[in-house]
Amino acid sequence: MRWALILALAGLLSGPALAAPPTAAQKDEFYAVCMGIADNETLCACKAKAAMTLIDERFMGVVIASMRGGTPASTDFVAYNTYVAKSNQVCKPDY
């Protein structure tokens, strides 16, 4: 019984944190910022839709800030590059 409790706690501690998904308002903001940069409705709609499944609410803020010219924090840099690569795979398969 004691081992079962220890294993259950270890599973809780090692499992992924459940983060909030991006909001609809963030999706709209993402699309608007993207259109200001790329002026490509197909690409921006795809990227906004992909972001809703690839990243969480906090990280959507990081992405939007980066699109506006900010630089991701060093702790977010690898995740940011991974997001860009994955969204490009979805929205620009020949990229």
C-alpha positions as CSV (number, residue, x, y, z in Angstrom):
1,M,0.0,0.0,0.0
2,R,2.8,2.4,0.9
3,W,4.5,1.7,-2.5
4,A,1.3,2.4,-4.4
5,L,1.0,5.8,-2.7
6,I,4.7,6.6,-3.5
7,L,4.2,5.6,-7.1
8,A,1.0,7.6,-7.4
9,L,2.7,10.7,-6.0
10,A,5.7,10.2,-8.2
11,G,3.4,10.0,-11.2
12,L,1.7,13.3,-10.2
13,L,5.0,15.0,-9.8
14,S,6.5,13.8,-13.1
15,G,3.4,14.3,-15.3
16,P,2.9,17.3,-17.5
17,A,1.3,20.3,-16.0
18,L,-2.1,21.1,-17.3
19,A,-2.0,24.6,-18.8
20,A,-4.9,26.7,-20.0
21,P,-5.4,26.7,-23.7
22,P,-5.1,30.0,-25.6
23,T,-8.2,32.2,-25.5
24,A,-10.4,33.1,-28.5
25,A,-9.3,36.7,-27.9
26,Q,-5.6,35.6,-28.1
27,K,-6.4,33.8,-31.4
28,D,-7.9,37.0,-32.8
29,E,-5.0,39.1,-31.6
30,F,-2.5,36.6,-33.1
31,Y,-4.4,36.8,-36.5
32,A,-4.4,40.6,-36.4
33,V,-0.7,40.9,-35.6
34,C,0.1,38.2,-38.2
35,M,-1.9,40.1,-40.9
36,G,0.0,43.2,-40.0
37,I,3.3,41.4,-40.7
38,A,2.5,39.0,-43.5
39,D,-0.8,40.3,-45.1
40,N,-1.5,36.7,-46.0
41,E,-5.0,35.6,-44.9
42,T,-4.5,31.9,-45.6
43,L,-1.2,31.7,-43.7
44,C,-2.3,33.8,-40.8
45,A,-5.6,31.9,-40.4
46,C,-3.7,28.6,-40.5
47,K,-1.0,29.8,-38.0
48,A,-3.7,31.2,-35.6
49,K,-5.6,27.9,-35.8
50,A,-2.4,25.8,-35.3
51,A,-1.3,27.9,-32.3
52,M,-4.5,26.9,-30.5
53,T,-3.4,23.3,-30.4
54,L,0.4,23.7,-30.3
55,I,0.8,26.1,-27.3
56,D,-0.9,27.2,-24.1
57,E,-2.3,30.6,-23.0
58,R,0.9,31.8,-21.4
59,F,3.0,30.9,-24.4
60,M,0.6,32.4,-26.8
61,G,1.4,35.7,-25.1
62,V,5.1,35.0,-25.7
63,V,4.5,34.3,-29.4
64,I,2.4,37.4,-29.9
65,A,5.0,39.6,-28.2
66,S,7.7,38.1,-30.4
67,M,5.6,38.8,-33.5
68,R,5.5,42.4,-32.4
69,G,9.3,42.5,-32.2
70,G,10.0,41.2,-28.7
71,T,12.5,38.5,-27.9
72,P,11.5,35.4,-26.0
73,A,13.1,34.9,-22.6
74,S,16.0,32.6,-22.7
75,T,13.9,30.0,-20.9
76,D,11.3,30.1,-23.7
77,F,13.7,30.2,-26.6
78,V,13.9,26.5,-27.4
79,A,10.1,26.1,-27.0
80,Y,9.6,29.2,-29.3
81,N,11.7,27.7,-32.0
82,T,10.0,24.4,-31.7
83,Y,6.6,26.1,-32.0
84,V,7.7,28.0,-35.1
85,A,9.0,24.8,-36.7
86,K,5.8,22.9,-35.9
87,S,3.5,25.6,-37.1
88,N,5.5,25.9,-40.3
89,Q,5.1,22.1,-40.8
90,V,1.4,22.5,-40.6
91,C,0.9,25.8,-42.5
92,K,3.9,25.9,-44.9
93,P,4.7,22.2,-45.6
94,D,7.1,23.1,-48.4
95,Y,9.0,25.6,-46.3
